[in-house]
């Protein structure tokens, strides 16, 4: 979004040590200084006023270092190329590195307030004195636990307490007393620096030997280094309101607690039409302002963002109203009930230059993250078929969740999460959606007893989500087939036992939806047999969605749940429901 870092347009210089690549390249007018150079691999143009552009170019760097011609080996790099965006001011094709004249030009650039980020590779020759660093020997590739100057330093604010990345260990040492370590790791009972920062006149220069561009946390760290070099400071904490409250454990309470816990967010107000709920929220979160209408809340000029935690049929109208009042908006899932509503919401957000996102918090569920990582690593080849399931044989609740005019029908609750998972695992275009429904047992509610959504993708891949309140025997949660293997997810039953003064023992079952399933990978072994292993689950983190929202709002980092990805989910759910209404006739859908 354009709202973040509008005033910060300082350009950054990117210096990358590359092995020579003989590849003719054509550049646009802004890179005319490159004319005649045929060995340039990529132009890295960082502008702090455009965080999306900066992150896109981080990906270019990732692809550059993945190239077979650019390896972290002991040979001396053929040459060093230095870029300054948006137009190239300094280029070195000198095989011995920067000439004295080029170093002076770079030094003047820095002293006048410029910034430089260097990704350094192994070299037997000393670095230019300007870098203020010397590189140690190239060590093994291993997992490194990263350390930072302080617990709340600008480089690691809101990041997990423990960050481990896999990369080649190569220490970097200060060449003088003016370079400070900003990223370290433990090595033989000592702290080894992996990135150094130094000031040069009004400017700053950073050198690092890390290149783990495939790690999302490392990309976050580099994004912050870029901002730090440009001296882009985080604004004051964003004041947030929650619209729609409930007691302990409810969605409104969870959002309020999350805002309280995330650094950079401040819970300022809670809004609900029910006076009893407002009394409760004053006890739960003392000091918060309370409002009884969205209109009142929208007039509060101190509120920067509002989390809409109301029933789904009200999401579109309330979100648009608050966006037009100048608020950033987080919508509970589902984003809304129709594709037309979603497109309207996105258009208003763009017109108002405000953030719009959806609380797809299950993107951080341990089983989904583990499956996505397994697919990314190619453990099962190319995925082409998926079945997912959630359900039980139980009476639906008598709240709005079971009333179709408000909920959207049975698919829109858990389906908002499951279809989001499916579309993240299968990012290709959809071709058609088919929905079916059964209404056979629970006639006191208007939602279907069971619904199924089948998605056909343009490349022929298939995925299915089945929701049922009449399933006496559960299917597996996950059944994913790939061209080289498969993943299954078996539900985990967890019983908690407590002492009871009357019945001695009381047993309570934790809902299976809240316990990670047992994930198994099965793939063909070169011997001709089948190999099987249990898939490890990543460590869960509290309120990861809200941490990401704060990172985006305050530091311009990528939004994990874009409004367009949430709208894609709605398009599939709406098409499946419409297909079910028509007796299962497939709906053509290209999203």
Protein Blocks (a to p, Z undefined) as FASTA:
>chain_A
ZZgokllmcdcddddddddddddddddfklmmmgoiakbfbdcdddfklmmlmmmmmmmm
mmmmmpmklccdfbdcfbdcddddfbdfbdcfbfnbpafklmmmmmmmmmnopacddddd
ddfbdcdfklopacdddddddddddddfbfkbfklgoiafbdcddddddddddfbfkbcc
fbdcdeehiacdfbdcddehjbccdddfbfcfkbmklmmmmmmmmmmmnopacddddddd
dehiadehiaklmmmmmmmmmghiacfbdcdfblklmmmmmmmmghiacdfbfklmmmmm
klmbdcdfbdfklmmmmmmmmmmnopacdddddfblbfklmmmmmmmmmmnopacddddf
klmgfklmmmmmmmmnomnopafbdcddddddddddfbfklmmklnopaklmmmmmmmmm
mmmmmmcccfbdcdddddfklmmbmbdfbdcdddddfkopacdddddfkbfbacdfbdcd
dfkbccdddddddddddddfklopacddddfklpccddddddddfkopacdddddddddd
ehklmmmmmmmmmnopacfbafklmmmmmmmmmmmmmmmmnoopacdddZZ
